[in-house]
């Protein structure tokens, strides 16, 4: 059901030309992805997807949309073969990359023999937190969480710098056009 909703949302995004509606559908797509991650028992990934994908990214896209037009410009004549080829090659590489992954939930997976038993047995003593999930997220994966936060913060700073540069350029062009009109009037 969730996968069907994801496909329908993606198809709607492709068909729409109203960029505000596209941004809203991207937020819905991220929320559906987060729901799918919850179903797959990846609650930490779902939380990140909900906060970054449906939250922060939607706000950034709306901020960018406020500085641009709300309609997508109609593309000129282009050849769709190159983008199609890029998508097919990327898809083939991803499918090939997943061919070596063990089956989901297979008890013979390496994670079930090395990492998971150690977390379950030793985390309460090593970390002092009785909840295993919290101890893994707060301590064992602390650097990973710090890295994710750094990436989001860096992206936010980059977007703010880009938006600020666009505003400065727009002000300069408005000022120069005003000064040109004043010189013509004089």
LINTA-V754998 format. One record per residue. RES is the residue in one small letter. PSI is psi in whole degrees, 0 to 359 (none if undefined). OMEGA is omega in whole degrees, 0 to 359 (999 if undefined). NEAR is the number of other ideal C-beta (glycine too) atoms within 12 Angstrom. Layout:
# LINTA-V754998
<<RES	PSI	OMEGA	NEAR> <RES	PSI	OMEGA	NEAR>>
This chain:
# LINTA-V754998
<<x	311	181	11> <x	322	178	21> <x	323	177	16> <x	318	178	12> <x	323	177	19> <x	316	180	25> <x	316	179	16> <x	317	179	18> <x	317	179	28> <x	319	178	21> <x	323	178	14> <x	321	178	21> <x	319	181	26> <x	324	187	15> <x	333	186	14> <x	149	175	20> <x	346	178	17> <x	113	187	17> <x	330	176	23> <x	316	178	22> <x	324	179	22> <x	317	179	27> <x	318	179	28> <x	320	179	23> <x	327	174	28> <x	320	176	33> <x	318	178	30> <x	319	179	26> <x	316	179	33> <x	320	178	34> <x	320	176	28> <x	321	177	31> <x	318	178	31> <x	320	178	29> <x	321	178	27> <x	320	178	27> <x	326	176	24> <x	317	179	20> <x	326	180	17> <x	9	179	18> <x	33	174	13> <x	69	187	20> <x	324	180	20> <x	320	177	24> <x	322	178	26> <x	318	179	25> <x	317	179	23> <x	316	180	29> <x	319	180	29> <x	317	183	28> <x	316	182	22> <x	310	184	27> <x	305	183	29> <x	335	183	29> <x	283	188	22> <x	314	182	26> <x	322	178	27> <x	319	178	27> <x	317	178	25> <x	316	180	27> <x	322	177	30> <x	321	176	24> <x	319	177	21> <x	321	179	25> <x	328	178	23> <x	336	181	17> <x	355	182	22> <x	194	179	19> <x	164	181	14> <x	357	179	20> <x	142	176	14> <x	136	177	19> <x	141	180	10> <x	123	182	9> <x	149	175	10> <x	186	180	6> <x	124	177	6> <x	161	180	10> <x	117	182	10> <x	359	184	12> <x	320	181	10> <x	311	176	11> <x	322	178	13> <x	317	178	13> <x	318	179	13> <x	318	179	13> <x	317	180	14> <x	318	179	15> <x	317	178	14> <x	316	178	14> <x	318	178	14> <x	320	178	14> <x	320	179	13> <x	318	178	13> <x	318	177	13> <x	320	180	12> <x	332	180	11> <x	354	183	13> <x	340	182	11> <x	357	182	8> <x	137	177	14> <x	157	180	15> <x	147	182	11> <x	128	177	13> <x	7	180	11> <x	122	182	12> <x	347	178	13> <x	0	179	10> <x	146	179	15> <x	328	182	13> <x	331	181	18> <x	350	182	17> <x	340	186	13> <x	300	191	11> <x	306	186	17> <x	313	179	19> <x	323	180	15> <x	316	178	19> <x	314	183	26> <x	323	184	20> <x	322	191	13> <x	350	188	19> <x	323	181	26> <x	320	180	18> <x	318	184	14> <x	319	188	17> <x	326	182	21> <x	12	178	13> <x	122	184	20> <x	333	180	11> <x	119	185	16> <x	318	181	23> <x	315	179	22> <x	322	180	21> <x	324	178	24> <x	313	182	26> <x	322	185	26> <x	332	186	21> <x	298	185	23> <x	322	180	24> <x	24	182	23> <x	316	179	17> <x	325	177	13> <x	315	178	18> <x	320	177	21> <x	320	178	15> <x	318	178	14> <x	319	178	23> <x	321	179	19> <x	319	179	14> <x	315	180	17> <x	317	179	23> <x	317	179	16> <x	319	177	14> <x	319	179	19> <x	316	179	21> <x	318	179	15> <x	316	179	16> <x	317	179	23> <x	320	177	19> <x	319	178	14> <x	317	180	19> <x	318	179	24> <x	320	178	16> <x	321	178	15> <x	320	179	19> <x	316	179	18> <x	316	179	15> <x	320	180	15> <x	316	178	16> <x	316	179	14> <x	317	180	14> <x	323	177	14> <x	318	179	14> <x	318	180	14> <x	323	178	14> <x	325	176	14> <x	316	180	14> <x	326	177	14> <x	319	179	13> <x	323	179	12> <x	321	178	11> <x	323	179	10> <x	323	180	9> <x	331	183	8> <x	none	999	7>>
